[in-house]
Amino acid sequence: MSRSVLEELKQLTTEARNPATMNLDSMSVREILEAMNREDRAVPEIVAAALPQIEQAVNLVVEAFRNDGRLFYVGAGTSGRLGILDASECPPTFGVEPWMVQGFIAGGQGAVFKAIEGAEDDSEQAAHDLDVCCINKTDVACGITASRRTPYVLGALKYASERGAKTIYIICNDPPEAKSETRNPKSETESSFIVHRSSLDIADIVISLPVGPEILTGSTRLKAGTATKLVLNMLTTTAMIQLGKCYENLMVDLRTGSEKLRARSRRIFMELTDSDYEWADEILKSARGELKTALVMHFKNMSAERARELLDDCGGVVRTALENKK
């Protein structure tokens, strides 16, 4: 291990020891659970403090989606897996194409299921991964790293920025403040030192979630993972709501690829229209399973084709379509 990495880790609160769990190995099962729960309860408040930055990030994502752009999550280890999880949930929940939100992990697909140690140190591989997708100025790249130092993630953000994409940087430490460079000593008597890059040099928006030391030192799948998951939930869910993927607080653009989802569509239709199952089933079949189309057909008394045209004219927003007076 290089001395420079050791010095970097020293500055990270996620690598520090938690004074409340110094005797973790001698705790009872209940004591460990209580310690974990106690630490976890702080996470929502830490996320709340970052809401201004999360709001800015959502606005970037919404703008990208409205211009046929994409959201790319990039991470290593737990961070990469969380990005892939969030991306994979978007098509069934919101009826979007799989290319709209994509997740990349250091080490590739195999790293989703088995840790590939050392992959996170390859800063150039991220550029190759994003290059395959032809990332461009309409897109947003979201780098996720609990430590704030993962080379794979930093390489991705640098490459995305060079291609004109907007960038978001999610970290679970305080953001670095000064410009980054590693200087080698000119002589044996001169010490090497590290200065971190300015946050603004790294990404357009930095979402800092300083969760502090984990109960098990350095295990950032714990509080850091929980905080990250909460923020990713916010990014895509809020962006999709802004795009008209819900009506009231119900999913109306879900895909019906399973019996459960087909039943859910009918339940939502019946809830909103106060109709019986037979009518819900009939109109949803006429709408080819498209719940938004079925709702407009019902409330506006029009054909599926006309309902789709009206939804297109209204940006896919059910409320706007239903309030349309034409």
C-alpha positions as CSV (number, residue, x, y, z in Angstrom):
1,M,0.0,0.0,0.0
2,S,1.4,3.4,-0.9
3,R,1.9,6.0,1.7
4,S,-0.2,8.5,-0.2
5,V,-3.3,6.2,0.1
6,L,-2.6,5.8,3.8
7,E,-2.6,9.5,4.3
8,E,-5.8,9.9,2.4
9,L,-7.6,7.3,4.5
10,K,-6.4,9.1,7.7
11,Q,-8.5,12.1,6.7
12,L,-11.8,10.1,6.1
13,T,-14.3,9.9,9.0
14,T,-15.7,6.7,7.5
15,E,-12.3,5.1,8.2
16,A,-12.2,6.3,11.8
17,R,-13.0,4.2,14.8
18,N,-16.3,4.7,16.5
19,P,-15.7,5.5,20.2
20,A,-19.2,4.0,21.0
21,T,-18.3,0.5,19.8
22,M,-14.7,0.1,20.9
23,N,-15.7,-3.2,22.6
24,L,-17.8,-4.4,19.7
25,D,-16.3,-7.9,19.8
26,S,-17.4,-8.4,23.4
27,M,-21.0,-7.1,23.0
28,S,-24.0,-9.3,23.2
29,V,-26.3,-9.7,20.2
30,R,-28.8,-7.3,21.7
31,E,-26.0,-4.7,22.4
32,I,-24.7,-4.9,18.9
33,L,-28.2,-4.5,17.5
34,E,-28.9,-1.5,19.7
35,A,-25.6,0.1,18.7
36,M,-26.4,-0.4,15.0
37,N,-29.9,1.0,15.5
38,R,-28.6,4.0,17.4
39,E,-26.1,4.9,14.7
40,D,-28.7,4.3,11.9
41,R,-31.1,6.8,13.5
42,A,-28.7,9.6,12.7
43,V,-28.7,8.9,9.0
44,P,-32.0,10.6,8.0
45,E,-31.0,13.9,9.7
46,I,-27.7,13.8,7.8
47,V,-29.6,13.3,4.5
48,A,-31.9,16.2,5.5
49,A,-29.0,18.6,5.8
50,A,-28.1,17.8,2.2
51,L,-31.5,18.5,0.8
52,P,-30.5,21.7,-1.0
53,Q,-27.8,19.9,-2.9
54,I,-30.1,16.9,-3.6
55,E,-32.7,19.3,-5.0
56,Q,-30.1,20.8,-7.3
57,A,-29.1,17.3,-8.4
58,V,-32.8,16.3,-9.1
59,N,-33.2,19.4,-11.3
60,L,-30.1,18.4,-13.3
61,V,-31.6,14.9,-13.8
62,V,-35.0,16.2,-14.8
63,E,-33.5,18.6,-17.3
64,A,-31.5,15.7,-18.8
65,F,-34.5,13.4,-19.0
66,R,-36.6,16.1,-20.7
67,N,-34.0,16.4,-23.3
68,D,-33.7,12.7,-24.0
69,G,-30.6,12.5,-21.8
70,R,-29.6,9.7,-19.4
71,L,-28.5,9.3,-15.8
72,F,-25.4,7.2,-15.3
73,Y,-24.5,5.9,-11.8
74,V,-20.8,5.0,-11.3
75,G,-19.4,3.4,-8.2
76,A,-17.3,0.6,-6.8
77,G,-18.3,-2.1,-4.3
78,T,-21.4,-1.3,-2.3
79,S,-21.7,2.1,-3.9
80,G,-21.7,0.6,-7.4
81,R,-24.2,-2.1,-6.4
82,L,-26.6,0.5,-5.0
83,G,-26.5,2.5,-8.2
84,I,-27.2,-0.6,-10.2
85,L,-30.1,-1.5,-7.9
86,D,-31.7,1.9,-8.3
87,A,-31.2,1.9,-12.1
88,S,-32.7,-1.6,-12.4
89,E,-35.9,-0.6,-10.5
90,C,-36.7,2.3,-12.8
91,P,-38.2,0.4,-15.8
92,P,-40.7,-1.6,-13.9
93,T,-41.7,1.2,-11.5
94,F,-41.9,4.1,-14.0
95,G,-42.2,2.4,-17.4
96,V,-39.0,3.9,-18.7
97,E,-36.5,2.2,-21.1
98,P,-33.5,0.5,-19.4
99,W,-31.1,3.0,-21.1
100,M,-32.6,6.0,-19.3
101,V,-30.9,5.2,-16.0
102,Q,-27.8,3.0,-16.0
103,G,-25.4,1.7,-13.4
104,F,-21.7,1.0,-13.8
105,I,-19.5,-0.8,-11.2
106,A,-15.8,-1.1,-11.1
107,G,-14.9,-4.6,-12.3
108,G,-18.0,-5.0,-14.5
109,Q,-21.0,-7.2,-14.2
110,G,-19.2,-9.9,-12.3
111,A,-18.4,-7.4,-9.5
112,V,-22.2,-7.1,-8.8
113,F,-22.2,-10.6,-7.3
114,K,-18.6,-11.1,-6.2
115,A,-16.0,-8.5,-5.0
116,I,-13.3,-7.8,-7.5
117,E,-10.6,-6.3,-5.4
118,G,-8.4,-3.7,-7.0
119,A,-10.9,-2.8,-9.8
120,E,-11.8,0.4,-8.0
121,D,-8.2,1.6,-8.5
122,D,-8.5,1.7,-12.3
123,S,-9.4,5.3,-13.1
124,E,-9.1,4.7,-16.8
125,Q,-11.6,1.9,-17.0
126,A,-14.5,4.2,-16.1
127,A,-13.7,6.3,-19.2
128,H,-13.9,3.1,-21.3
129,D,-17.2,2.1,-19.7
130,L,-18.8,5.5,-20.3
131,D,-17.3,5.8,-23.8
132,V,-19.3,2.7,-24.9
133,C,-22.5,4.7,-24.0
134,C,-21.3,7.7,-26.0
135,I,-22.0,10.0,-23.0
136,N,-22.6,13.5,-24.0
137,K,-23.8,17.0,-23.0
138,T,-27.4,15.8,-22.6
139,D,-26.5,13.3,-19.9
140,V,-25.8,13.3,-16.2
141,A,-23.1,11.2,-14.5
142,C,-23.5,10.5,-10.8
143,G,-20.4,9.3,-9.1
144,I,-21.0,7.4,-5.8
145,T,-18.2,6.9,-3.3
146,A,-18.4,6.7,0.5
147,S,-14.7,7.6,0.8
148,R,-14.6,10.4,-1.8
149,R,-11.3,9.1,-3.2
150,T,-12.2,6.1,-5.4
151,P,-10.1,6.4,-8.6
152,Y,-12.7,4.6,-10.7
153,V,-15.4,7.1,-9.7
154,L,-13.2,10.2,-10.1
155,G,-12.1,9.0,-13.5
156,A,-15.7,8.6,-14.5
157,L,-16.6,12.1,-13.4
158,K,-13.6,13.6,-15.1
159,Y,-14.4,11.8,-18.4
160,A,-18.0,12.7,-18.2
161,S,-17.2,16.4,-17.6
162,E,-14.8,16.4,-20.6
163,R,-17.7,15.1,-22.8
164,G,-19.9,18.0,-21.6
165,A,-22.2,15.9,-19.3
166,K,-23.3,17.3,-16.0
167,T,-21.9,15.6,-12.9
168,I,-23.0,14.8,-9.4
169,Y,-20.7,13.5,-6.7
170,I,-22.2,11.6,-3.7
171,I,-19.8,11.1,-0.8
172,C,-20.2,10.1,2.8
173,N,-17.4,12.3,4.1
174,D,-16.9,16.1,4.2
175,P,-16.0,17.4,0.8
176,P,-12.4,18.1,0.0
177,E,-11.7,21.8,-0.2
178,A,-8.3,22.4,-1.9
179,K,-6.9,21.5,-5.3
180,S,-5.7,18.0,-5.6
181,E,-2.3,16.8,-6.6
182,T,0.3,14.4,-5.3
183,R,3.8,15.7,-5.3
184,N,6.8,13.4,-5.1
185,P,9.7,14.5,-2.9
186,K,12.5,16.2,-4.8
187,S,15.0,14.8,-2.3
188,E,15.1,12.2,0.5
189,T,14.7,14.9,3.1
190,E,11.5,16.4,1.5
191,S,8.3,14.8,2.5
192,S,5.6,14.0,0.0
193,F,2.2,15.3,0.6
194,I,-1.3,15.2,-0.8
195,V,-3.8,18.0,-1.4
196,H,-7.3,17.1,-2.4
197,R,-9.1,18.5,-5.4
198,S,-11.6,21.2,-4.8
199,S,-15.2,19.8,-4.8
200,L,-16.1,22.2,-7.7
201,D,-13.2,20.7,-9.7
202,I,-14.7,17.3,-9.3
203,A,-18.4,17.7,-10.0
204,D,-21.1,20.3,-10.7
205,I,-23.0,19.3,-7.5
206,V,-21.5,17.6,-4.5
207,I,-23.9,15.8,-2.1
208,S,-21.9,15.3,1.1
209,L,-23.3,12.9,3.7
210,P,-20.8,12.8,6.6
211,V,-22.2,9.8,8.5
212,G,-19.1,9.5,10.6
213,P,-17.4,6.3,11.8
214,E,-19.2,3.0,11.3
215,I,-19.8,0.7,14.2
216,L,-17.5,-1.8,12.4
217,T,-14.6,0.5,11.3
218,G,-14.5,1.0,7.6
219,S,-17.5,-1.1,6.7
220,T,-19.3,1.5,4.6
221,R,-22.1,-0.8,3.6
222,L,-23.6,0.2,6.9
223,K,-24.5,3.9,7.6
224,A,-22.8,5.1,4.4
225,G,-24.7,2.5,2.4
226,T,-28.0,3.5,4.0
227,A,-27.5,7.2,3.4
228,T,-26.5,6.5,-0.2
229,K,-29.6,4.4,-0.8
230,L,-31.9,7.1,0.6
231,V,-30.4,9.7,-1.7
232,L,-30.6,7.5,-4.8
233,N,-34.3,6.9,-3.9
234,M,-34.8,10.6,-3.8
235,L,-33.0,11.3,-7.1
236,T,-34.9,9.0,-9.4
237,T,-38.3,9.0,-7.6
238,T,-38.5,12.8,-7.5
239,A,-37.3,13.1,-11.1
240,M,-39.8,10.6,-12.3
241,I,-42.6,12.3,-10.4
242,Q,-41.7,15.6,-12.1
243,L,-41.9,13.8,-15.5
244,G,-45.5,12.8,-14.7
245,K,-44.9,9.2,-13.7
246,C,-47.5,9.4,-10.9
247,Y,-51.0,10.7,-10.5
248,E,-51.9,11.8,-6.9
249,N,-49.5,9.5,-5.1
250,L,-50.1,6.4,-7.3
251,M,-47.8,4.8,-9.9
252,V,-49.5,5.2,-13.2
253,D,-46.7,4.4,-15.6
254,L,-45.7,1.0,-14.3
255,R,-45.0,-1.9,-16.6
256,T,-47.4,-4.8,-16.3
257,G,-45.0,-7.7,-16.9
258,S,-46.2,-9.9,-14.1
259,E,-49.5,-11.0,-12.6
260,K,-48.8,-8.8,-9.6
261,L,-48.2,-5.7,-11.7
262,R,-51.3,-6.4,-13.8
263,A,-53.3,-6.7,-10.7
264,R,-51.8,-3.5,-9.3
265,S,-52.7,-1.6,-12.4
266,R,-56.3,-2.7,-12.1
267,R,-56.4,-1.9,-8.4
268,I,-55.0,1.6,-9.1
269,F,-57.6,2.2,-11.9
270,M,-60.4,1.0,-9.6
271,E,-59.1,3.2,-6.8
272,L,-59.1,6.3,-9.0
273,T,-62.3,5.7,-10.9
274,D,-64.4,4.0,-8.3
275,S,-65.2,1.4,-10.9
276,D,-65.5,-2.4,-10.7
277,Y,-62.9,-5.0,-11.7
278,E,-64.7,-5.9,-15.0
279,W,-64.6,-2.3,-16.3
280,A,-61.0,-1.9,-15.2
281,D,-60.0,-5.1,-16.9
282,E,-61.8,-4.2,-20.1
283,I,-60.5,-0.6,-20.5
284,L,-56.9,-1.6,-19.6
285,K,-57.0,-4.3,-22.2
286,S,-58.2,-1.7,-24.7
287,A,-55.3,0.5,-23.6
288,R,-52.8,-2.3,-24.1
289,G,-52.1,-2.3,-20.4
290,E,-51.2,1.4,-20.4
291,L,-52.6,2.7,-17.1
292,K,-52.2,6.4,-18.0
293,T,-54.0,5.9,-21.3
294,A,-56.8,3.9,-19.6
295,L,-57.3,6.7,-17.1
296,V,-57.6,9.4,-19.7
297,M,-59.9,7.1,-21.8
298,H,-62.2,6.7,-18.8
299,F,-62.3,10.3,-17.5
300,K,-62.3,12.0,-20.9
301,N,-64.6,9.4,-22.6
302,M,-62.3,9.0,-25.6
303,S,-60.5,6.3,-27.6
304,A,-57.1,4.9,-26.7
305,E,-55.6,6.6,-29.7
306,R,-57.0,10.0,-28.8
307,A,-56.0,9.5,-25.1
308,R,-52.4,8.8,-26.2
309,E,-52.4,12.0,-28.4
310,L,-53.7,14.1,-25.5
311,L,-51.1,12.7,-23.1
312,D,-48.4,13.4,-25.6
313,D,-49.7,17.0,-25.9
314,C,-49.6,17.3,-22.1
315,G,-46.1,16.0,-21.7
316,G,-47.3,12.6,-20.4
317,V,-48.8,14.2,-17.3
318,V,-52.1,12.7,-16.4
319,R,-53.3,15.6,-14.2
320,T,-52.7,18.0,-17.1
321,A,-54.5,15.8,-19.5
322,L,-57.5,15.4,-17.3
323,E,-57.7,19.2,-16.7
324,N,-57.3,20.0,-20.4
325,K,-60.5,21.8,-21.6
326,K,-60.1,21.1,-25.3
